[in-house]
């Protein structure tokens, strides 16, 4: 996955997303990368009106959209975006193993069906339940 991330960024494909929904059980992630620079919503972290179980996570219930969703306080940019920003912060050590476990626990608390990561609407990294 690290090779895919670095090669995508090197070639200008900053947005990494899933092109197939996945479950939170044993699964494979089907990833794609593409260039992306035009997010519809460029909100501040404070403008994301959701429950905040920690300083770096916000989750459903939210006043944004209708899907169950989970945000991380990592903002996409023209260099690395979407799932790529989360992976980048794992590789760099910014996201620790304990933080990742917290993320997964919060994700499991709100997602009951399939998950999708496209990150073309809001520039903060988030995942949402497919409805």
N, C-alpha and C positions, 0 to 999 in steps of 0.2 A: 504494500500500500504506500509506503514511503517513496518508492521509486515512481509510482504512478503520480503521486502528489508533486514531486520535484520535477518530473518531466512535463507535467501539465503546466506548472508555473513557468518553467523555462521556455515553453513554446507559446506563452501568452494566453493559455486557457485557464483563467483565474477561478472560474466557478466550477466547483465539484459538487455533483448532485447524484442522487440515485435515479436511474431510469426505470426501475421496477420497484413497486412497493415491497416492503419486507416486514416480517413479524419480529417480535422481541424474543423469540425462542431461537433454537439453533437455526441459523440462516446464513445465506451468502448475500453479500451486498453487490449489486450490479451498479457500478459507478460509471459516470461519464464526465468529461470536462469540456468546457466551452468558454469563449471569451464573453464577458458580460460586464456592463458598466452603468446600466440605467435602471436603478431600483425605483419603483413607484413610490414607496414610502421610505423616507430618510428621517426616521424618528430619533429623538434622543432616548437614552435608556430610561429616563424618567417618564417619557411619554408612552412607554409600553405599559399599559395599565392591566397588570396581571398579578396574581398572587406571587409573592416573593419569598420562597422558603429559605433563601440565602442571599448574600450580596451579589452573587454572579449568576443566579438562576431565577427566571420568572416562568410561571406555568399557568395553565388553565385552572380556574376561570379567568378569562381575559375579556377586555372590551375591544379586541381586534379580531375580526373574522369570526367564523362559526365553528371551525374545527378545533378539537383538542390540540394543544400545542405546548411546546417547551422551548424557551429561549435561553441562550447562554450569552453572557456579556462579552461577546467577541464579535466585532463589527467587520463586515466584508469590505473589501476595497478593490482597487483596480489590479492589485498584485495577486491577492489570494482571497477567495470568497466561498461562501456556503460551507459545505462540509469540510472544504479545504482549510478554512481558518481554524476549525476545531482540531483537525489533524495536525496542522502546523504548530498549534500550541501544545499538543501532546508531545510531538517530536522535540520541540524546544525546551520542554520541561515546565512550561508555564502552567499547564494542566497536569496535576499530579495524579497518581493512581487513586488516591483517596477522593480527589475531585471527580474523576471519571466515574468512580463507583457511586458517588452522590448523584451525578447526572443520570446514570442508568436507573438508580432507585427512583428518582423523581419521574423519569420517563415511564417506568413500569406502573407508577401510581396513577397515571392519567390515560395511558394508551391501552385500549382494549382490543383493537383490531390491527390493521396494517398501518405502517408508517411510510411516509414519503419525505424526501428532502429535495426541494427544488430551489428555495431561497432566491426567487426572482421578484418577490413582492416587497419584502422588508430586508434591509441590509444587515440586520443582526442575525447571527446564526440561529436557526430554529429548525425543529422537526415538527411535523404535524400528522395527525391521524387522517388516514384516507377515509372519506365518508362516501 
